[in-house]
């Protein structure tokens, strides 16, 4: 018995708008929309009767009229689903209209155009989810502009930073993804070239008296794209796969950008760190103390899968002749999966950022884990002005060793050191060793990042 893909093994995208927009029925409807638009465009250009455009559009109005599974099985002999679909669509119209169904086009024209329609329809809610996530992290950045936390490099405490700056960085990446996807969405082109990308068939079908006036295929491409709300391509792109590569790149970037956010949340929500927690998420039935970061986990999974899918799509750029054997076919499933993954990740990111809980007191406690050593850079700079760089390094190294050995706060050790270094007298060690007073330009950087629209 045939079962559709309900997303049982894909909780990251299950129930998301991207899942619906990329399903078999959605792709089928996009192919039908392309076929109907082609006939309407030919009617508008005088290459087909007006009634043909209306009739094909009516027949293509509902994907539910066609058996998706049957089409899939009948696609095997020809290698693509357009071949059986054209037969069924032609059978759904009157005999005098049938010659105008799919006339002059090739399967790749229809399937490529359908892929662009599906992408456009998937990117719309995806961009909405990115906007929600960007707004949520902007609120976090504003609320925690001056909330100090440990900056970590190579997994270790480095110097203090602020959670506001971290959240502002997340927002910057989300906006970068938004800009890339928006640009790609605006440029998604229709595909129409005929058998070998010359539009020759449309010249053959044009009325004889019109052939010398203008190449009939050129205005037809414009009309076809306009009917669908897609961009008009400069050339047929059967083997010029820039649109697919651009889409793949923008989607993979988005997955990585959201993956950065997820990676930070996964780290900061560890039990021993506890600086953030997801606002919701199921724990383990056997371990009541757990609140698993499910959103971040599934976003991270998408970020790991996306580059491989994009790599397949980039690999299809190396396409031979005017229509490749295999390179084009290799795109279909990875493109759909990439749209699904990133669409699901964007929805998860919107939910995650909208409910993320920040724990400032945990950040403050973690800043004390090194007993004040996290501000060593500041102390070195201040001391060097008074006793020289080499002596400052010696003093701090000795104080740090003693603080670690005695598990004593660095400020207490330095209080003794200052008694032995007259040039350092008068320094306010409490202020100098307070991590909250050594966050540099974090506040201003946060403000500048939030100014970006």
N, C-alpha and C positions, 0 to 999 in steps of 0.2 A: 504494500500500500504506500502510495506517495504521501510524504509529509513535507510541508513547507518549512523553511528555516524560521523557527519562532524565536531564535536568540537564546536558546537554553544555555549555550556555552559562551554567550557574549553579553554578560550583564552590564558591560560598559556602555553598550548602545541599545540594549533592549528597551523598547518603549519610547525611544527618542524620536524626534521629528526626522532625523536623518535616516533612521531605519525604514520609516514609512516612505520617505521620498526616494529611496534607492531600491525598494523591493521590486520583485518581478513585475507586478502589476503596474508600478510606476514607470519602469522602463518600457513596458509594452505600451502604456498610454503615450509616452514620449515618442515612441516610434510611430504610433498612429497620428499623433499631432504633426510630426514631420511629414508624413505622407499626405495628410490633408492640406497642410500649408503649401506643399509643392504643387498640388493640383490647383489650389486657389491662386497661387502666384502665376502659374501658367495661364489660368483664366484671365487674370489681370493684365498679362502681357500679350494676350491675343493668341496664345499657343494652345488653348483649350476652350471649349464652350463654358459659359458662366455656370450652366446647370451642372457641369461635371464637378466644378469646385464645390458647389453646394451639396451635391450628392455624396461625394467622398467624405466631406466634412461630417455630414450626418452619420454616415456609416462608421466613421472613426471616433464617434463621440464618447464611446464607453468601452474601456478595456474589458469590462466584465462580460461583454458579448463574446469574447474570444477565450478559448481554453489555453491557458498559459502552459500547462504541462504538456498538452498535445503539441503545441508549437515547439516546445523545447525538444521533444522527441523527434519531431519532423525536421528539426534544424540539423540533425546529424548528417544526412546525406550531402547537404550543401555547405555545411560548416558555419552557418550563421542563421539567426532566427528571422531575418528579414524575408528570406526566400519563402517560407511557408506563410508568413504573415501577409505578404502581397497576394498570394493565392486566395487566402481567406477574405481579405479586404475586397478583392475584385469580385469574389462570389457574392459579396454582400450588397453590391450595387447592380443597377440594371445593365443589361448587355451593351447598350449603346454608350455607357459611361466607362465600362471596363478598360478600353484602350488607353484611358487617361490616368489610370491608377499606376503610380510609380513610373510614369513615362519619362524616358531619358535619363533616369537616375540609376545608380548602382547601390548595392546593399550598404557599402561603406558610407555613402552619402547619408543614408537614413540612420544608420546606427551611430555614426559619429555625431550627427545632429542631435539625436536622442540623448546621447551621453552629455552633450553640452546643456541640453534642457534639464536633464536630471541634476547636473552639477549646479546650475543656476537655482533650481528649486530647493536643493539641499543647502546651498550657501546662505539663502535668505534667513532661515531660522538659526543657522550656525552663527551668522554675524550678530543676530539678536542676542544669542547667548553670550557671545564675547562682549557685547556692550553691557550686559548685566554684570558679568564678571569684572569688567573694568570699573564700573560704577561702585561695586562692592569693595574692591581693593582700594579705590580712592578714598572711600569712607574710612577704611582701616588705616590708611596712611595718614589721613588728617587727624584721626583720633589718637594715633600713637606717634605723632611727629617727633616727640621728645622722649618716647619710652626707650630707655637704654637696654641693650642686650649685648651679648658677646658676639663679636664678629668672628667667624671661624674660617680658617684657611687650612687646606689639607687635613681636615677633620679636627684641627686643634684651635683652641682659643687664640686669637690674634690681638686685636684691639677692640674697644667698645664701638658699637654702632647703634642704630636705633631700629626698632621694628618698623617705624614709619618709612625709613629709607628702603628697607627690604620690600615692604608692600608697594612702594612707589616703583621699585624695579620690576616687580611682577606686572604692574599696570603697564609699564613701558613695553614689555614684551607682548602683552596682550594687544596693545595698540599697534605694535609692529605687525602682528599677525593680522589684525583687522585691516590694516592698510594694504597688505599684500593680497589678502583674499578679496577685498573690495575691488582692487585694480584688476585682478584676474576675472572677477565676475563681470565687470563692465566690458571686458574684451572677449568673452566667450563667443566664438564664431559659429555660424552655420557652416555646414559642409555641402558643397554641391560642385561636382566636377564631371560627372558621368563616368564612363568606363575607365578612361585613362587620364582624367583631369583636363580635358580639352573642351568640354561642353559641346562637343560636336553634334550629339544627337539633337540638341535643341535647335541647332541651325537646320538640321534635316527636317524637323517637324514644323519649322516656321513657314508661314505663307511665302510663296515664291517671291512676291513683289516686295517683301520686307527684307530679304536677305542682304541686298546691296546697301540698304540704308544704315544698318547697325548690326553688330553681332548680337543676336537675340539672347544668347546665354548670359551676357553681362547684366542687363537690366533684370533678368530673371533671378540671378543670384541676389541682387539687392532686394527684390520683392520678396523672395523666399525668406531671407534673414529678417526683413521687416515684419513679415507675418508672425514670426516666432519670437520677436523681441530679442534676437541675438545680433551680434556684430556681423557686418559684412566682411568676409575674408578678402584679402588682397589677391590670394591665389587659392585654388583647391589645395587642401593640405593632407591628402591621402598618405603621402610619405614625408610630409613636412610637419612633424609632430610637435611643434612649438606649443600649441594650445594645451596639449596633454601634459607636456613637461612643465609648463608654467603652473598649471593647476596642481600637479604633483608636488612641485617645489613649495608652493604656498601652503598646501595642506600639511606637508611634512614639517615645515617650519612651525606651523601652528601647533602641531602635536608636540614638538620639542619645547616651544614656549610654555605651553601648559604643563609639560613634563617638568620644567624647572620649578614652577610653582608647587607641583605635587611632590617633587623631591625634597623641597624645603619643608613642606608640611609633614612629610613622613619622618624627616629627621627631628624636627622640633617637637613632634608629638610622641617621641619615644618616652617610655615611662621614666627613665632616668634624667630626661631633659624637661619634658612637660611644659614647654613654653606656649604651645598652642594645642588645641584639640578641635576635632570636627564637631560641629553642633549636633550632628546625628550620625548614626551608624551602629550597626549591630555588633555586639561583642561575641565572645565565645560562650556557648551554653554552659560549658563546664567551668568557666573562669569569669566570675561576676565582676572582677576588678577591671576587665578590659572594655575599652570602647574603640573598636578598630577604625582606623582612618580609611574607610572603604572608598570614598570618592577619590582620595589621593592615590590609593592603590590602583584603581581602574584607570585613572588618567595616566599614571606611570606605565601601566601595561600598554596603553595605546601609544605612548611616546616611544616605547621600545620596538613596537611592530611597524610603525609608520615608515621609518627609513628603508626597510627592506621592500615594502610595497612601492615606495617611490623609486627605488633603484630599478625595479622591473620596468616601470613606466619610462624611466630615463633610457633604459636599455633598448626600448623600442624605437628610439630616435634613429638607430642604425637600420633603416628600412630600405630594402632594395627596390629598384624599378619604380613603377607608378602605382603599384599596390603590392604590399609585401605578403609573403606566405609565412604566417606565424607571428610576426612582430606586432601587427595590428590585433590579432586575436589574443595575444598575450596580455593586452591592456585591459580587457573588459572586467575580469574579476578583481584584479588589484585596484583598479580605479574605484569600483564600487565599494570594496572593503575599506579603502582609504577614506572615502567620503563618510562611510559609516563610522569608522573609528574616530575620526576627528570630530564629526558631528556629535557623537556620543560623549567624547571628552569635553567638548565645549559645554554641553548641557551639564555634565558633572561639575565642571569648573564653576559654572554659574551657581550651582547649588552649594558647592563647597565654600566659595568665597562669601556667599550670602549668609552662611551660618557659622563661619569660623570663629572660635573663641580664643582670645588672646589672654595670656596669664602673665601680667607684668611682674607679679611678685616672684614667680619662678625665674623670670629673666634676671631679676635683681639678685636672687640667691645664686644663680649660676655664675654671675659676674664675680662672686666672691670665692669661687672654687679654687682659684690660683692665689688666694690670699693677697690680692693686690698686684700680682705680677702682670696682670693684663694691661696695666698702665705704665709698664716699664719704658716704653718708647717715649712717653711724655717726660718721665723723670730723667731719662738720659739726656733729652734735649735741654731741660731746665738746668740740670747739674753741669752740663758741658759749658754753658754760658758762664759759669762761676769758677769751675775748677779745671776746665779743659776736657776734651773728649776722652782722652786715654784714662785720666784719673776718674772721670765719671763712670766709665765702663767698669773699672776696677771696683769702685765703691758699690755699684749696683750688683755686680756679679757676686761679690762677697755677701751683700745683704740678701740677695736672692737665695744663695746657698744656705745661709743660716735660717732664713724663713722656712725653706722647705724642710731642712733638717729638724727644726724645732716645731714644725707645723704652727708657725706664728705668723700673724699678719705682717706684711711687708712694712706697713707704716710704723708698727711698734719697733721693728728692727732698725729702721731708718732713724727713729728718734734717738737711738743710742749713737748712730753713725754721725748724726749732725753735731753731736757734742764734740766729736773729734775732728770735725771739718769746719773751722770758723767761717770759711767763705760761704757755707750753706746755712748759716744761722739766719733765723727769721723766716724761713720758708714755711708755708702753711701745709704741712703734710696731709692733713685731713682733706683739704681741697684738692691737692695734687694727686692723691691716690683714690679720689672718688671717680669711679668709671663714668658716672653721669656727666662729669665735667670734662670728659675727653671724647667727645663724639664728633669733633671737627666741624665740617660744613654739612653734616647730615641733615640738619633742619632746612638749610637753604637749598640743598640738593633735592630734598623732598618737595619743597615748594615749587622749584623750577620744573620738576617732573610733572607735578599736578597741574601746572599751567597748560600743559599740552592737551589739546582737545581731541 
